[in-house]
Amino acid sequence: MRNPQLNANGELTHLLTLEGLPADVIRQILDTAEPFASIAEREVKKVPLLRGKAVFNLFFENSTRTRTTFEIAAKRLSADVINLNIGASSTSKGETLLDTVDNLVAMNADMFVVRHSQSGAPHLIAAHLNAHKRTHVHVVNAGDGRHAHPTQGLLDLYTIRHYKREFHGLTVAIVGDVLHSRVARSLIHGLTTLGTPEVRVIGPRTLLPTRVEALGVRVFSDMREGLAGCDVVVMLRLQSERMKGALLPSAGEYFKHYGLTQDKLAAARPDVIVMHPGPMNRGVEIDSAVADGERSVILPQVTFGIAVRMAVMSIIAGN
Amino acid sequence: MSTPASPQIPDAEGALVALAERMRAAVAHDAAFVGIYSGGAWLAERLAAMIPGDHPVGYIDVSYYRDDYAKSGLKGGAKRTELPFDVEGATIVLVDDVLYTGRSVRAAVNELFDFGRPDRIELAVLVDRGGRELPVQADYVGARLVVARELSVVLSKDPGGTLSLAVEPLAGN
């Protein structure tokens, strides 16, 4: 079966996951994002590429930050943006996901940005649109369940490339709750596709997926060992609900072993960059001195995220 | 790659000298030269060095303002538009290699206005090949050329910086 993200010419028409996406498509997105980064410096902070297109933000799961960055990206491309807080409307009246989609297509939607707690929901919508020959309507996955968060993965790749230029000599560590993290999964796929020689995951065994090695990563449970010689450290958010279950003893205990402090970071290379997808739990997975320190590129990540989402939307809408 | 049916192709360096000659007397001494990527960018740099005055050089990539996005999509390789001067109130000479349908110029003018309100925009082109589809004309022309619709006129630059013109079959058709 054809990759549902690509059209018959192998061009990107939906962005669902970085898994299985060819390296040249990923590079095209990163290259396209670069000139978009400067549009915010203009007198008029937009370009007319998506003028007259309707972008629907379908957020079945709350995320103010991700929704906002998609909204800004779409508006900088001159699209009309419609935000739907689905949790509070149709589904509570019993409408199915695909009925909701069909209704919005009948309102002449051109693109759906979908966030859903169920893995595979954006894929289901894209397959439905493809099957009904609605190839002019495009889907961007803004995070589905534990599966994927491809635009976050792409903005992480963009950030790494911005500071480190290329991936071939890099050692990248992803630290924390990899088990529940779609961010980690997307980033691992992107890094390996672009030829990163060493990707590490660091965390307590209870928060690492079983057989995570199959993704092509090295596994560490000791923070200093795992950080040794790293060029890039990506901290993951520890969701507070994890502490309520049996996975972790306490936030304090977690911070002691896996919280990123200046002291632990000293094991990495002196020019290491520290990333975090946000929102941060200061004092849980990251110490304020590191989050606000000179190795942190956490705020530039947010800025790059807008350019990367503009690139994704402008590429898929044109294919 | 030139075809037997192609007309006499002007020498690019000669056309550049002719273009600079026409601009020298007429262009404002502080006019900014803004080249449309990629051929226009090379020409803007060369012209700034050939024409007396203080001419800041800028670069413009019209990919986001093109009128064929809905048809052709966004092809890779867009470059960053760089205008290292205040567009508000500026006198700008837009520089392009080949003037044909006028669509790139339309896109470039639209883009310039998103940076501010220039006092004046002029247009300088190395080659005018006719075939306009929009009410656009150049203020300064290096050479004129008539070629068939299915051919494209391409400017290239060798590693030493020498410019040359060629007529090629239209890419993608």
Interface residues (C-beta under 8 A of the other chain):
Chain A: E11 Q28 D31 T32 E34 P35 S38 R42 E43 V44 K46 V47 P48 L49 S314 I315 A317 G318 N319
Chain B: D61 S63 Y64 Y65 Y69 A70 S72 G73 L74 G76 G77 A78 K79 R80 T81 V87 E88 N110 E111 F113 D114 F115 G116
